Amino acid sequence: MSEADHTTGRAQAEDAQTEDAVLDAVGLLAEPVRRALYRHVAAAPGEVGRDEAAHAVGCSRSLAAFHLDKLVEAGLLAVAYRRRSGRSGPGAGRPAKLYRRASQEQAVTLPPRAYATAARLLAEVVDEAGLEPELERAARRLGAAVAKSATDPHDLVALLAERGYQPYPDGDELRLRNCPFHALSREFPPLVCGMNLALLEGLSGVVAGWTARMDPRPDECCVVVTPTPGASKVNSD
C-alpha cells in the first residue's frame, strides 16, 4: 500500500471517529431528562448549579448530577468550580460545581455534507472582493422576509428563538445567548458580525418598537435588540 493510501486511510478513520463521537453526543439527548437539563443550561445566561438544574426540570439532585456529568463527558456542557457567595478563605465552604453550555459545536448530517467549507469559501470571496454592503443588504432583506412569513410576526422573542439566538431579557433589552454564526464569526469577524447585525435589523424592523445594535459580550451574540423610546418593555417573568 502506498503512502498516499495510508494517509487517505488514516484521514477516513479519523473522520469516522469524529462522526461517531458527534453521533454519540447527540444520541445522549434522546433521554428526556437529560435533554431537558441540556436545554435549561444552554439557555441560561450564566452558569447553573445542580440544585437549580434539578428544580428546573423536576428531578432529584443526584439524578440531575448524573445526567449533567454525562453531558460534560460528551462535550455538550462545560464545568467550572467557584463559590457563588463570593466568599473565600477558611469557612467559605467548598466551591460549587457549575455548568454552562460548551463552546464547541456539534452538528450531524447523514450522509456527511461540507456546508461549513462552502460557507468559509464564500465568506473569503465576499471579504476579499469588498462585497460587504451587498451582503448586508441581502441579509436585511432576508431578515424582513423571515419575520413577515412567521406565524406571528409580532412575537420577536419567538422569531429570535426560531433562528437559534436563544434570547433572554436583560432589563428592557433582549440579549442573545447564542450566535448562530459563531464558527464563521471567529474567522471573519467584521464581515459576519456586520451580516448578522443587518439580518437582525431586518428581522426586528418588522416588529414595531425594536432596534438592533452592536454590543458584544463574551460568549454571546455581538448584537443586542433594544426597545425604541415609548415601546413596550420586555416581560421578564
BELJO-V268989 format. One record per residue. RES is the residue in three letters. SS is DSSP state (helix for helix, strand for strand, loop for the rest). PHI is phi as a letter, one per 30 degrees, with the letter a starting at -180 (999 if undefined). NEAR is the number of other C-alpha atoms within 12 Angstrom. Layout:
((RES/SS/PHI/NEAR) (RES/SS/PHI/NEAR))
//
This chain:
((MET/loop/999/8) (SER/loop/d/8) (GLU/helix/d/9) (ALA/helix/d/10) (ASP/helix/d/11) (HIS/helix/d/12) (THR/helix/d/13) (THR/helix/d/14) (GLY/helix/d/15) (ARG/helix/d/14) (ALA/helix/d/14) (GLN/helix/d/14) (ALA/helix/d/14) (GLU/helix/d/14) (ASP/helix/d/15) (ALA/helix/d/16) (GLN/helix/d/14) (THR/helix/d/18) (GLU/helix/d/23) (ASP/helix/d/21) (ALA/helix/d/21) (VAL/helix/d/25) (LEU/helix/d/23) (ASP/helix/d/22) (ALA/helix/d/29) (VAL/helix/d/25) (GLY/helix/d/22) (LEU/helix/e/27) (LEU/helix/d/24) (ALA/helix/d/17) (GLU/loop/d/16) (PRO/helix/e/17) (VAL/helix/d/28) (ARG/helix/d/33) (ARG/helix/d/26) (ALA/helix/d/26) (LEU/helix/d/45) (TYR/helix/d/41) (ARG/helix/d/26) (HIS/helix/d/31) (VAL/helix/d/37) (ALA/helix/d/34) (ALA/helix/d/31) (ALA/loop/d/28) (PRO/loop/d/27) (GLY/loop/b/22) (GLU/loop/d/28) (VAL/strand/b/35) (GLY/strand/d/32) (ARG/helix/d/33) (ASP/helix/d/23) (GLU/helix/d/26) (ALA/helix/d/37) (ALA/helix/d/27) (HIS/helix/d/21) (ALA/helix/d/23) (VAL/helix/c/24) (GLY/loop/i/20) (CYS/loop/b/22) (SER/loop/d/19) (ARG/helix/d/20) (SER/helix/d/16) (LEU/helix/d/21) (ALA/helix/d/33) (ALA/helix/d/29) (PHE/helix/e/20) (HIS/helix/d/34) (LEU/helix/d/42) (ASP/helix/d/27) (LYS/helix/d/29) (LEU/helix/d/36) (VAL/helix/d/29) (GLU/helix/e/18) (ALA/loop/d/27) (GLY/loop/i/27) (LEU/loop/d/37) (LEU/strand/b/35) (ALA/strand/c/27) (VAL/strand/b/29) (ALA/strand/b/20) (TYR/strand/c/18) (ARG/strand/a/20) (ARG/loop/d/19) (ARG/loop/d/19) (SER/loop/d/13) (GLY/loop/i/12) (ARG/loop/d/13) (SER/loop/b/13) (GLY/loop/i/11) (PRO/loop/e/7) (GLY/loop/i/10) (ALA/loop/d/14) (GLY/loop/i/15) (ARG/loop/d/16) (PRO/loop/d/19) (ALA/strand/d/21) (LYS/strand/d/24) (LEU/strand/c/28) (TYR/strand/b/39) (ARG/strand/b/35) (ARG/strand/d/34) (ALA/loop/d/24) (SER/loop/d/21) (GLN/loop/d/18) (GLU/loop/c/22) (GLN/loop/b/23) (ALA/loop/b/23) (VAL/loop/b/21) (THR/loop/b/15) (LEU/loop/b/11) (PRO/loop/d/9) (PRO/loop/e/16) (ARG/loop/b/13) (ALA/loop/c/14) (TYR/helix/d/14) (ALA/helix/d/20) (THR/helix/d/13) (ALA/helix/d/13) (ALA/helix/d/21) (ARG/helix/d/22) (LEU/helix/d/17) (LEU/helix/d/21) (ALA/helix/d/30) (GLU/helix/d/23) (VAL/helix/d/17) (VAL/helix/d/22) (ASP/helix/d/24) (GLU/helix/d/13) (ALA/helix/d/14) (GLY/loop/i/15) (LEU/loop/c/20) (GLU/helix/e/27) (PRO/helix/e/19) (GLU/helix/d/18) (LEU/helix/d/28) (GLU/helix/d/27) (ARG/helix/d/22) (ALA/helix/d/23) (ALA/helix/d/27) (ARG/helix/d/28) (ARG/helix/d/24) (LEU/helix/d/26) (GLY/helix/e/33) (ALA/helix/d/27) (ALA/helix/d/23) (VAL/helix/d/30) (ALA/helix/d/32) (LYS/helix/d/22) (SER/loop/c/15) (ALA/loop/d/22) (THR/loop/e/13) (ASP/loop/b/16) (PRO/loop/d/24) (HIS/loop/c/23) (ASP/loop/c/24) (LEU/helix/d/43) (VAL/helix/d/31) (ALA/helix/d/24) (LEU/helix/d/30) (LEU/helix/d/38) (ALA/helix/d/21) (GLU/helix/d/21) (ARG/loop/d/25) (GLY/loop/i/20) (TYR/loop/d/32) (GLN/loop/h/30) (PRO/strand/d/35) (TYR/strand/b/32) (PRO/strand/d/25) (ASP/strand/b/20) (GLY/loop/i/16) (ASP/loop/d/23) (GLU/strand/c/30) (LEU/strand/c/37) (ARG/strand/c/38) (LEU/strand/c/40) (ARG/loop/d/36) (ASN/loop/b/34) (CYS/loop/c/34) (PRO/loop/d/30) (PHE/loop/c/30) (HIS/helix/e/26) (ALA/helix/d/23) (LEU/helix/d/27) (SER/helix/d/25) (ARG/helix/d/19) (GLU/helix/d/19) (PHE/loop/b/26) (PRO/helix/e/23) (PRO/helix/d/24) (LEU/helix/d/32) (VAL/helix/d/36) (CYS/helix/d/35) (GLY/helix/d/32) (MET/helix/d/37) (ASN/helix/d/40) (LEU/helix/d/39) (ALA/helix/d/33) (LEU/helix/d/37) (LEU/helix/d/46) (GLU/helix/d/38) (GLY/helix/d/34) (LEU/helix/d/39) (SER/helix/d/40) (GLY/helix/d/32) (VAL/helix/d/30) (VAL/loop/c/34) (ALA/loop/e/23) (GLY/loop/j/25) (TRP/strand/b/31) (THR/strand/b/29) (ALA/strand/c/36) (ARG/strand/b/29) (MET/strand/d/24) (ASP/loop/a/19) (PRO/loop/d/20) (ARG/loop/b/16) (PRO/loop/e/17) (ASP/loop/i/24) (GLU/loop/b/32) (CYS/loop/d/39) (CYS/loop/d/35) (VAL/strand/c/37) (VAL/strand/b/37) (VAL/strand/c/41) (THR/strand/b/35) (PRO/strand/d/27) (THR/loop/d/20) (PRO/loop/e/13) (GLY/loop/i/11) (ALA/loop/d/15) (SER/loop/d/15) (LYS/loop/d/20) (VAL/loop/d/24) (ASN/loop/d/15) (SER/loop/c/14) (ASP/loop/d/8))
//
